[in-house]
């Protein structure tokens, strides 16, 4: 089979090579999946650069998030799945947990409890993005913060993939959102998507605007994936006892110095207003959740997507041999569509992009 392999830590465009490798065997409790499509996430590229929260050990097949394909074989004792079934593989490595294989290869041996059957009416583009971002949005809103109908939820990077999914999910659940964006031209986009209030940091003061919107009761729950000064302003804007869950650090996207990966939160605010700032990382959630909990959450996400509550934008397909273009496109400014690698003839991906 073909596999996209990084021989060492480095820039993805420099270290990735297309290699031939033996097709793996499905062991007990596993299925052999013929991969048809797998996305190129920014986090996949940071893993290869050695700047993410875990290292796969090198040489390593790239892609550490998700893929879609069909089951080719079942390992001994594997139940609940059938050969030929179309499945999404939630391939996020659990931390702590065993090493797993990357998804940027034509065949993959995957644990059965990480495989979710999906209907053919979802395109490969939609299906291969089903697990990571929609699951993150669901967990942040309903598990991590347990936001209730009628409550305010403040979020940064509302125009990001997760941010847009949060807006859609919040509207479905009756949660009111205050959405922070950087550009004025993004305001109407978020309003059209269902965002209740939008704050543009280009020309508005975040703390002041939150106070004006929420009134004396304030906002007690927030998500942030920017960190830095904006993350600090989110914490400052919360009411006493408020909580912000930080799940990304876009403000430090190109930063390599660990000392610069900060959120300058006021100690007085933490002490006297008993505010909480804590992190969320999907890999650690997988490390702590039981297989049953993982499958329940994935089934809930699938239902939300299939029923149209959550919309996954069509991505841009690239044949596996054009991986260098996909990697470059993934980090191009304002690239829009998510690039994904097509490992078959791409019929399921026609028209995507």
N, C-alpha and C positions, 0 to 999 in steps of 0.2 A: 504494500500500500504506500501511497504518498503521505508524507508528514512534513510539516513546517517546523523546523528544529532550530533552536538557538544553541550554539556551541558554548557560549560563555555570556557573562554579563556585559551589556553594552547597548548602544543605540540599536533599536530593532532593525533598521535598514542595513546595518553593518553586520549583525550577528546571525540573522535568520537565513536559513538555507532550506531548499526543498530536497528532501531525502527519501530514499526507499527504506521501509522498515517492515518487519514481519507483522502480519495481522495478529493482534493479541487474541488470547483465548479467554472466554468468559468463565470465571470461577464460580464456586457455590454462591448463590444469592446475587449473581450478576447476569447481565445480558450483553451480548455483542451488538453494538449499534453501528449501522452504516450511516455515517454522518452526511447530511445533505447541505446544511448551511450552519455557519457559526459566526457570530459577530466579532468585530474588532473594537473592544472597549479601550478607553484611555488607561484603565487599570491594568489591562493585559500588557500594555506597552511599558507601564511603570514596573511591573514584575520583572520584565526582561532587563530593565535598567538597574535593577537592584534597589529600587526606591519605594517598594511597596511593603506591606506588613508581613510578608512571608517570602521565602525563596524556595523555588521548586527543586533546586539542585540542578546543576548543568553537566552535560547537555540536557535540554528539556524541550519537549513539544510545547509550542505556544498555545495561548488561549486558556484562561482559567475561570471562565464564567458560565457559559451555556452554549447549547447547540440543539439542533433538531435533526432527526433521522429516523430510520426504520430498524426494527429489531431483526437481526439476521440469525441469531442463535441464542439459546438460553443455557446458562450454566446449571450444574447439578442442584436440584432442590429449589430452583427459582420459580416462584409462583406469582399469579396475579397479572402476568403479561403473556403475550402470544407473539410468535414469529410473524413478521410482516406488519406488526402494529407500528403506527407512527407515534413517536414519543419526543418530548423535550427532556433533555438531560440538564438538571441543575448541577453543574460541575464545579461549583464554588468549593475550594478546599476548606474543610473545617479546621479551625484553629482553637485549641490544639486538636490535632488529628493526623491521620496517615497521609503520606504523599499520594497525590492523584495525578493521572495523566492529563495533559492538555487536550483541548478540543480541536486544535488545528491539524487534524489528521482524518483519513478516510474511514477508519474503523476505530471504535472505542469500546473498551470493556467498562461498563458502568454498573454501580450498585443499584439494585432494583428499587430501593426506596427513594432514589434520586430521579427516577424516571416517571414522567407524567404523560399518559396518553393524551393526544390532542387531535381534534377533528381536522379533516382535510380542507374544510372551508377557511381555515386560517392559512395564509400564505407562509412560505418558508421564512420570509422576512419578519412577519409578525411572530411566528412560533419561536424562532431562534432568539428573540428578545423577550420572551415571556417571563423568564424566571427572575432576572436580576433587578431591573428597574421597577417593574410593577410590584414585585415582592418587597423591595425596599420601601416603596410608598405605603403599601399596606401595613407593614410592620411598624413603621414610624408612627402612623396615625392611630392605628387600632391597638397595637401591643405596647410599644415603647411609651407613648404619651396618653393612650386611652382617651382621646379627645371625644367628648360627648356632643350630641346634637345641640345646636344653639351656642356652643362655646366658640371663642375665637382661636384660630391657629395662625400664628405668624410664621412665615417661611421666607428665606432668602433664595436667590437664584430660581425664581418662580418660572422663568423661561426655559430652564433645563428640562431634560427628559423626566427626571423624578419630580421636579416642581410642577410640571404640567399634569402628571398623573395624580399628584396630591390634590390639585385643584379639582380634577374630575371626581376623585374619590370623595373628597370633602362635600362636594355638591350632592353626591348620591346619598351621603350619610347625614345631611342636614347640618354640617359644620360650616361656620363662617370663616373665610380666609382673608388675611392681610398678606399681600404678596409683594415682595421686594424685587425690583428689577434695576438694572444699570442704565438702560437706554429708554428714552422717552417713547421711541417708536414701538417698544414692546408692551406699553401700557394697555392699548386697546386689544392687542392679541390676547392678553391674559383676561381682560374683562369679557371678551367674546367667548373664551373658554369656560367662563363661569366664576372667575375670581370676584369676590365681593368688593374688595378694596385693593388698590395697587399703589405702591409707593415707589417713585423713581428717584434713586439716590443721585442722579445726575443734577437735579435741581431741587430736591426736597430733603428736609432733615428727618431722618428715620425716627428718632426718639420723639420729636415733637409731633410728627404725623400720627404715630401710634397712639399717643395720648389723646389727640383730637378725635381719632376714630373710635377708640374703645371707651373713652370717658373714664369716670372715677373707678369703675371696677377693674379696668385695665385688662391686659392679656397675661395669661399664666402659662401658656404652652407655645413652644416655638421649635422649629427645626432650622438648622443652618448647615450649608455645605460650602461656605466661603471661607470662614475663619478670619484671622487677621483682625483689622480694625472693625470691619462690618460685623463680624461675629461678636465683638465686644459691645457694639451698639445694640445688637439684638438683646443681649443680656441686660444692658442698661434700660432698655425699653420695657422690660417685663415688670409686672406688678410684684410686690413682695411675695415670696414663696414660689415664684415662677420658675419654670424649668426649660432649658434649651438643650436639645439633643443635637450634637454636632456629628455629621456623617460624612463630611468631606472638607477639603481645604483648597478650593479653587483659586484663592488669592495667592497661594504658594505653588501653583501648578508647575512652574519651571524652577522652583527653588530646590537646591540640593543641600543647603546647610541646615541640619536638623534644628539648630538654635533659632532659625528664622520661622519655623513652623509653629507659630504661637497665636494665642488669643489673649490680648492684654486686658483681662477682666479685673475689675475693681475689687480689692479685698473687702472694702467697706460694704460694697453691695452684697457680697457673699455672706458676710458676717451679720450685718445689721438688718438686711432684708431677706436673709436665708434663701437666697436664690441658688439654683443648682445648674451647673454646666457639666454635661457628661457626654460620652461618646457612644456611637453605634457603628459597628462594623459587621457587615453581613457574614463574613467568615467566622467571627466569634459567635454569632447567633447560631450558625450551623454547628459549631463546636459544642454549644450548650443545649440545643434543642434535641428532643428525642426524634427518631425516625418517623414516628406517628405525627408529631407536631409539624415536622417538615412537610410531610405529605399533605396534611390538613391545610397548611398555609398555601401550598402550591395549588391544591384543588380550588381553594377560594379565589386565588388569582386567576386561574383558568376560567372559572365561572364569570368573574367580572369582565374579563376580556371577551369571552365568547358571547356574552349578553350585551356587549357594547357599552358597558359602564366605563371601562378604561379603553382608550384607543392608543394603539402602538403605531406610530408613524412608519410608513414604508421606508425601508432602508435602501442603500445602493449596493447592488451585487458586484462582486469581483471574482472572476475565476481564481482558483487557488494559485495558479502559476503567476498571476498578477498581484501577488501579495504585497509587493513593494508599493504599488499604487494605493492599495487599501490602507496600508500603514500611514502613508503620507496624507491621504485624504482624512483619516481619523483625527488628525491634529491640525488640519488646515483651518484658518480663521473662518468662522461663520459657515462651516461646511454643511450644516443642516442635517441631511440624512445620515443615518448610522451606516457605516460600511460593514458589509458582511461577506465572508468567503463562501463561494459556491463550490461544493465538492462533487457535484454530479453535472448533468448537462444544463442545469439551471432552469428547467421548464417551470418549476414551482415559483421561480423568482422573476419570470418574465413580466415586464411592465413595472417592476419595482424601481424606485429611485426618484 
